[in-house]
Amino acid sequence: MSEECRELLVSIWQNAANNSHLRETAFKFWSATQAPEDSEVLRCIESSDALTDSILQQRLIRGDLQAIPALLEKITNDEKSLWWQYGRYIWTSELSEALDKTLEKRSNLAQQLWFESIEPDWIIHDLISRMEVNDAEQILLKHWDHLRFSEKYVSTALYFSTPKLLELADASIKECPEPGKMLQRLSFCFGVKISGHPGVKSETQLRSLAPYVHLLSSVSIHDFWEECNERGWFEVRRELFDSFLKPSHTHFKWDPNQARFSLDEMIAEDRLIWLDTWIDGILKTDVSWSEILSTILAWFEDKKSLKAFKLLTSAIEYQGSRKDLSALKGYEDMPELDITQLIANTEFTVKRRSIF
């Protein structure tokens, strides 16, 4: 958004004489982008203004430390713990103290029942997972007597995977009557595919899950499997997650027989549009292009159909190099297939894209 547009929007939402709906809408548009001077602009509004809460939220999102006292006041009077969400954007020692007090209140409310959920839990465990390791360990150890019954905090302990926290989490999992339920949403608690979350930081965090992989949900296993591929942690993936993938999640798990089935499916349903995504997905799992191409060539030898040849040429056009064009030479004179133009198109596409 241009500076001129933002200045115009500021003039609208700062004017208390304007219609409240107009001001709110202008403020939302203005807030959609950020500039270094935003915090100064936001501080100019009086605390009695109708936009006070929205302004405070945007100050916190922008990391304005001067907004912390107001946030602490909101937290104190917030029965649904909604204001704690803004701790995702800004954190101070004062907020750590407030979080500690919140957990002290929780200890008085908790009945220490398995899977018990108390109002702040939905956000507090998430905030702890964003803290420094030492700070998170300290607060979890202090309140573990009542946190150990909650899958959220057990998952958070596993996330940090320090020796002390792993020992406590292991004891809770073993004592729990439904250990699988305790770990049902583990990948979510590890921040996998969660925007803004620190996420998995090291292979050590995943290796600490080795005793519990058989208890994880199919969704968590697939999430961790994909995370390993994204990070290039192929050894960990093979050791921990490959053998536990459910059939519904094995589309990109490399297996020549499964690959043949996928290729059959693409030509049967006339969906060559899937081919690029399929190749990319397989390559991410540490399978070489040469192995993929060899499998496609062997599959074509069995099919010897025009649709199968179109798939072969499409694959080479998308990922192949000039040397891969030689794989097409042996089929030029096949009388049952009119493929001369397909080969010419493939050669043109590859040579335009690659000099090798």
Secondary structure, 3 states (H helix, E strand, C coil): CCHHHHHHHHHHHCCCCCCHHHHHHHHHHHHCCCCCCHHHHHHCCCCCCCCHHHHHHHHHHCCCHHHHHHHHHHHHCCCCCHHHHHHHCCCCHHHHHHHHHHHHHHHHHCCCCCCCCCCCHHHHHHHHHCCCHHHHHHHHHHCHHHHCCCHHHHHHHHHHCCHHHHHHHHHHHHHCCCHHHHCCCHHHHCCCCCCCCCCCCCHHHHHCCHHHHHHCCHHHHHHHHHHHHHHCCHHHHHHHCHHHCCHHHCCCCCCHHHHHHHHHHHHHCCCHHHHHHHHHHHHCCCCCHHHHHHHHHHHHHHHCCHHHHHHHHHHHHHHCCHHHHHHHHHHCCCCCCCCHHHHHHHHHHHHHHCCC
